[in-house]
Amino acid sequence: MEPKGDIALIGLAVMGQNLILNMNDNGFTVVAYNRTISKVDDFMNGEAKGTNIIGARSIEEMVKHLKRPRRIMMLVKAGQAVDDFIDQIIPYLEPGDIIIDGGNSLFQDSIRRTEYLNARGLLFVGTGVSGGEEGARRGPSIMPGGHPDAWPHVKDIFQAISAKVEDGSPCCDWVGNDGAGHYVKMIHNGIEYGDMQLICEAYHLMKEGLGMSADEMHEVFADWNKGELDSYLIEITRDILGFKDIDGEPLVEKILDTAGQKGTGKWTLINSAELGIPITLIGEAVYSRCISAMKEERVAASKKLRGPKPAIRNDRTKFIEDIRSALYASKIISYAQGFMLLRAAASDYGWKLKYGEIALMWRGGCIIRSQFLGKIKEAFEKRKRLPNLLLDPHFKREIRKCQRGWRNVVATAAKKGIPAPAFSTALNFFDAFRSERLPANLLQAQRDYFGAHTYERIDHERGEFFHTNWTGRGGNVSSTTYDA
Ligand code: 6PG
């Protein structure tokens, strides 16, 4: 009997099931497998009933159903489970077969797995899949990387099931070698953290500062969603603020204010420190979640530490417009920082990343999808080697328009004692980035003073290092000069 399966999918949690149904809708025959076999039965007797989906009760059976080269996708918990499944599948495969990891895996693991499978004649694909349950079912954003020979074999399925932008372009393209797909997904998640934190700060200022109700804020977000901020996260915030609990009160106000995190934001931050790229906004977003999780300490401190009264007496309509400007300008900074990190990673890990294509992949289907990403795509299309998003004429203009309101919000938040770490760090980054001279001359002097770490001089060529005996007590021997 000729095998019929186009692809197998391991992992029948909600994302896996939805992706299978999406593939089935697009005319592909999918073989479904799960370690706990009862889940296969439940799925086959439930959502998969009456479809072309084939249920498999063992890995051997799953592989037997597949056409060659076999395509096997895993949607299992990132980490050891991925390696375990890979080792269980390998004995049933033949050279040229393809294993795809669609979970939120660490990109270094994907680099390692590409090599591991390549050494066994197999092709690995590590792909980011974004969009949550709904995205998986109706069209996610898909960011595949891995062994390039695999791409022609997975392209048709991935592009068919992915989200599409207005002109029909799929939100899925080959990102690059080995870990590039999971890297780009990690940056997506970091940016997602930043976008969410910015929205939370806007909400906090409106609620604590302006004393607005959830219904009033619902209206503001509905309005913002019609302009430049039009995006999935603004849209769901609008809906969340309008959502009532069974007693008719806004549910959002009953939710405990401690944020969880599964780790991708933290990975972005760790990687940025390794590559020396200041993604300060994502950093504040990650640490804001950490501060939020210190609930008991905060409750205790709130009884002891006093600050100003939060009420903001400014003209409400004008201040809401200022908050919108602060949100929009900070968002531009966050994406500029994210793309700076992508550029550094491309050079460090040897990937040929196409920034316009990445913006297009994020334009639809994923959690950070927005109109705004269309503008980023245009910026990179106009100038492929654009050194920084902030230098693109459109974004330069937009920041100029927002500056007054943005500064007013950061200053007011500080005066009123309302934390706005992401708005503030974005403004600080902007001011530092546009500064010809920063106070690091003094810092270099300090390093040289206490540790003979040497400095360069403005009246000499770069690369020439000097040491001064600042106290008359030290010697003239300097330490070696290197940067971590
Ligand atoms: C997506 C999301 C998805 C997941 C986040 C949640 O793109 O669909 O990013 O991958 O919901 O990783 O992350 P935290 O639990 O860390 O907030």
Residues whose N, C-alpha, C, O or C-beta is under 5 A from the ligand:
A	BS01	6PG	V129 S130 G131 G132 N189 G260 Q261 K262 G263 T264 I367
